[in-house]
Amino acid sequence: MTGPTTRCQDVLKRLQSLHPKVIDLSLGRMQALLDKLGNPEQRLPPVVHVAGTNGKGSLVAYLKSIFQASGYKAHAYISPHLVRFNERINLAGNNITDDALVSVLERIETANDGAPITFFEITTAAAFVAFSEYPADVLLLEVGLGGRLDATNVIPSPLLAAIMPISLDHQYYLGETLEAIAGEKAGIIKEGITVIAGPQPPEALSVIDLRAAAIGAQVLAFGRSWTAASCPEGLRYQDDIGTLLLPKPALFGAHQIENAGAAVACALQLRKRFQKITTVSLAEGLRRVEHPARMQRLITGPLVDLLPDTCDLWLDGGHNPGAGAALAATLQSWRDRPLFLVVGMIDSKDPRGFLAPLQPYAQVIRTVTIPEEANSVPADRLAAIAQDVGFSDAASVDSVSEALRDFADRAMGARVLICGSLYLAGRVLSENRCPPPIS
């Protein structure tokens, strides 16, 4: 008998074949499919809608952890997945089961009846059906691409919106300037709601403010309505109400202080409805949060075993110039030990913009073509870009494991960071036999 995992793969393959030859960002296909499904988007738990270029996934992870610590059930929708498709649809703390996923996907397939549709639209429709039928107190909904015409933006007015830091990414679809991209991200703002804005370039924040003012929404922006900074206790959060001293968030990296601050800002706004959110549960949420492939240290596994015991192996899925700058801020504290990089990227990204901020902190870089990814930047081309931005020892290799073996003899006491793509990160987690947690 065909097992549920194989059945999932079969139906996903059939649905992927319906992908339009040219992607036109619109809501028409999505709305037509949801109408055939009985409009599950109108029967969801209260929604927190999250957009932005960087930090969306971290914010969702923090909020999910805070809700769980407060005794609430939170659904979460993320993309892309790292190892298994099921990671995209988290039902009240557990990834959707294979059987449930097959059931909902087959319903989507029947309702769609062979019409052209994008893979993300299929994923989102399936998630909405599952979320509408499984009870929870809140839905944490991550935008896939942009915001205004993203498949998630068919929902009625969310309870709260958040727009995390905006930088240049997906310019082909969203526009060539920060203002244009911010306009697309700000498309999730609905009339009368509150929007939490993470740290933004001034030109992006201006666009968010204009959109909100035009439809009567309120923007609570980092640096203006709230701040978050490191302190001896961990995290100091401050807003017009007062100051909170909270523990250091479990996610590593300088940028995670501001991501955690955005989560606290969201949670304090949501506390008007979810009154079990307390300072204690905020602290517990920050302590317990899990988010694989975001400055994650790999402790055990076959890839770890390729390096000396004195060497640390780290993994991060950041993949655009903003993520490169955020990584660089963290690497400032890593100057005490040599750093070696392994990098693979997708060709829709900006390798030069990602790598340039990292160059002052590492001279040795090995580049890989991401396995089974047709859109991967070829390793030799990525190595040439690395050389061009200033890496003195840049070369392509056939695999991550080959790069680690190459480093083994000279990485005593060093740190090795694998980065550049969530798709690469998923391959690394799978090869190292440490799949993401189910919650």
N, C-alpha and C positions, 0 to 999 in steps of 0.2 A: 504494500500500500504506500502511496505517496505521502510522506510526512508533511507536517504543516510548514516547516522551513522551506522545503522544496516548492510547495504550493505557493508560498509567499513570493518566491523568486519567479515562478512562472507567471503569476498574475501581474507582478511589477514589470516584467519584461514585455508582456502584452500591452500594458498601459503606456510604457515608454515608447512603444512603436507608434503611438498616436501623436507624438510631439510634433508641432508645426515645424515646417522647414525654416520659417523665419519667425522669430519671437517678436510679437508686438505686445508691449505691455498694455493691458486693458483689463477691465473687470467683466466684460461681456460674457466670455466663455464660462468664467467662474460662476457668475450669477445664474446663468442658464442651467448649469449643472446642479447648483444648490436648489433651484426651483423644482427640478425633477426629483430631488431627494427630500422635498418637504421643508426646505429652509431650516436646516439644523443650526445655522448661524444665528437664528433668532431665539434659540432655546439654550444658549450657553450660560454657564455661571458668569458672574460679574468679571469683566475683562480688564486686565492691565496690558496695554498695547505698547510694545517696545520697539523703537527704531533706532537708527544710528549706524555709523560706519564701524566703530570699534567699541567693544564692551557690552554689546547686547546680551551675549550669552552669559557673561559674568553677572550682569544685573539679574537676569532670570534665575541663575543659580543661587544668588544671595537671597532673592525674594522667596524662592521656593523653600530654602532652608529656614528663613525667618517665619514663614507661615507654618511650617511643620513644627518648629520649636514653640509656636504659639498655640498649637493644638488645632490647626485648620488643615483641611485637605485642599491641595493646590494641584490643578492640572498644569502641564507645561508643554509648549510646542516650540521646538527648536529646529534649526537646520544649519549645515548639513549634519548627517550622522557621522560618527567616527568609524564604528565597526559594524553595527547592525542597524538596519532601517528602523527597527522598533524604537530606537533611542529618540526618534523625532516626536513620538506621541507618548507622553508620560501621563498616566492616569492616576492621580492622587498619590503619587510617590512611587509608582511602579511602571516600567515601560510596558506598553501594550503587548499582550501575549501573541504568539504566532497564530493561534486559532482565531482570536478576536480580530487580528489584523487581516487575515485571509477573508473572514466574513465581511468586514467593512469594505475591503478592496473589491470583492466580487460584487457587492451592491453598487459601488461606484461604477464598475465596469458595465453592469447592466443598465444603469441609469444613463451613462454617457453614450452608450450604443454606437461606439466607433467614431464619434466626432473628434476632430482634432482638439488636443488639449495638452498643456505643458505638464511636465512631471511634477513641478511644484504645485500647480493647481490641483492635480490629483491628490497629492500628499495633504494639502490643506483641506480639501473636501473630506477626505477620509478622517482627518483629525477632528473636524467639526462634527461629523456624525458620531464619532466615539465620545467626544467631550459632551455632546448633548444628551447622551444616553447613560453616562456614568456619573454619579453624583460627586460634586466637589463644591467647595466654598468660593473658589476663585480660579480663573484661567489666566496664566501668564503666557502671552501670545507674542512670539518674536516675529518681526517682519523678515521676509526673505530677501527682497531686493527693493530698495527705495522706500516706498510707503504709499504714496498717492495712488498708484496703480498696482500695488502689490496684492496678491490674492487674499491676504489676510484682511485687507481693508474693506471687505464687504460687511463687516460686523456693524451693528448699530453702535451708538455712542458708547465708548468704553467708560469704565469707572474712573480710570486714570490713564494717562499716556506718559511715556518717557522717551526722550530723544538723547541718546548717548553721543559721545564725541563724533563729529563729522569731519571727514577728510576725503581726499580724492580717491575714488574707487568706483568701478563700474561706470566709467565716464561714457562709454558707448550708449548705455541705456539712460543714464541719469543726467548727463550734461558735463561740460568740460570745466566748469567753475564751481567753487564752493557754494556760491549763491544758488546756482542751478540745482546742485545736489541737495542743499538744505531745503529748497522749495519742494523737492520730491519727498524728502523725509518728513517735512512739516505737514504733508498731506494726510497724516494720521490724526491730526488735531481736529476735534469735532466741537461743535458749538457748546459753550458753557462749561467745558471740562477743565481740569487742572493738568498742566504739563510740567513734569520735572525735566529740566535740561541739564545734562552733564556739562563738563568743561567744553566750551565751543570757541572756535575762531570768531572774532567780532562780526565778520561779514555773515557767518552762518547764523549767529544768534539774532542778528538784525532781521533776517528773513523769518526766523521762528516767531519773533516778537510781532512782526507785521501780520503774519498769518493768524496768530492768536487774537490780536486786536481786532482784526476784520470780522471775526466770528464770535467774539465775546468769551474767549478762553483766557485762563490765567497761566502765566509762565513763572515758575519758580526756578531760577537759573543759578547754577554754581557761580560763586563769587559775588552774587548780587542778593540772593535770597537765602543761600546756605553755603557753607564751606565744610571741607573735610581735610584734615591734615594729620600727619604722624605726630605722635607725642609719646612720652615715656610709658604711659598706660597702654598705648596701642594706636587708637584712633580718636581724635577730637572732632566731634561734629558740632556745628554751631549754626543756628538760624535765629529768626526774630523772637522765638520763644525762649531760647536759652542755649546751654551747652550740655552735651552728653559726652562722657568719657567712656569709651567702649574698648573691648579687647582688639588686638591686632587681627585682621581677617586671616582665615586659614589659607586663602589663595595668595601665592607669592608674587611679588613684584611691586615696584613703586606705584604703578598705575592702579593697582588694586585698592589703594586707599581711597582714591576718588570714585572708583566703581562701587566700593562698599558704602561710601558717603551717599551716592545716588540712591542706593537701596534703602538706606536709612531715611532719606528724604521722602521716598515713595511710601515706605512703611508708616511714617508719621502722618502722612496725608490719609492713608488708608485706615488708620486707627480710628477715624471717625465712624467707620462702619464695622471694622474688625477690632473690637474693644479688648480682646485678649492679647493683642500685641502690646508688650510691655518692654521696659528697658532691659529686663532680664531675658526676655525671649529675643530681643534684638541682639544682645550679646551672644546668646547661644547660637543664633542663626549664623553670625559671623564666624564663630568658632568651628561650627560643624559643616560649613559649606564644602561641597565637592564639585569640581569642574575639570574633568580630564583635559589634558593637552593645553592647559593654560599655565605656563611655567610650572609644569609638573615634574617633580624629580622621580625618575624611575629607579626603584630600589633593588628589585630582583628581576630575573628573567634572562633569556638567552642573549639578548643584546647587551645587557649590563655585564654579563659574564665575559664579553669580549674585551673589556677594559680592565686595567689594574684596579685592585681594591681601593687604592688611594684616589681614584678618579670618580667624579660625580657625573651622572648622565641626566640631562634635562630635556624636556620636550615642550614645544610651544607651537600652536597653530596659527599665530599671527601671520598676515600675508599681504599687507599693504603698507604704504609709507607711514601712516599713522601708527600702525602696529610696530613698525621698525623703530620709530621715535620712542614709543613706550618701552620697547625692549631695551633700547639704549639707555633710558633713564635708570632701568634696573641694573644694567651692566656697569654703571658707574661704581656700584658697590662691590663689584667683582674683580677689581684691579689687583687684588692680593694674590690671585692665582692665574696661570695661563688659561686662555679660552680657545677652544677649537670649535668650529662650526660645521654642521652638515645641513645643507639647504636644498630643498626642492620646491618648485613653484608652478602654478598654473599660468598659462600664457595670456590670460585675460588680466593679469595683475601687472604691477610695475616693479620688476626685479631691481632696477637701479634705485628707485625710490625707497624700496624696502632695505636693500643692502647697505646703502651709503651711511645711514646713521650707525650701523654696527661696526663699520670698518675701524674706527679708532680703538676698539676694544678687543679685536682679534685679527691676527694676520693669516692664520691658517684656516682655509675653508675647502671643503670637499662638496661638490655638487652632484645631485642625483636626478635622474629622470624618474618621476613618480610611477611606480608599477601600475599597469593596467589603466592608466589615465591618458586618453588620446590627446587631451589638451595640456599635457605637461610641457613645460619649457624643456627642451633637450639639455641634458647635463652639460654638454660641451659649450653650448651657447650661454648657459648660466655661468659657467666658469669664466668665460671671456668677459662677461659683464662684471663679475667680481674683480677680475684683474683690472678692468677699466676704472672701477671706483676706488682702487687703491690697495686691495688685498695682495700682499707680496707672495703668498704661497697659496695659489688657487688652482685646483685641478678637478676634473670630472672623474667619477668612479661609477661602477655598475650598480652599486647597492649601498644601503646604509650600513649593512654588516661589513662590506669591504672598507668603507670609510673608517669604521671603528677599529677594524684590524690594522688599518694603516696608521691610526693614531696610537695604538696600544703601546708601542715601544718608546714613545716620546711624551705620553700624556700622564706620566707619574705626577700625582698631585694636582692635576688640571681639572677643569670643567669642560664637558662637551655638551653643546646645545644643538639639538635637531630642531629646525624651524622652517618657516616659509609657506606652509600650507596645512589646512585641516585635513585635506585628503592624504597628504604624506603622514600626518600625525596618526590618522586612523590605521594606516598600513603598519606604522611602527608599533602601535599598541597591540595590533593583532600578532605581528611577528614576535613581539616580546612576551606574548601570552598574558597580557594584563588588560583585558577588555574593560571599558568603562563600567562603573557601578550601575545597577538597575534603577536607582532612585536619584 
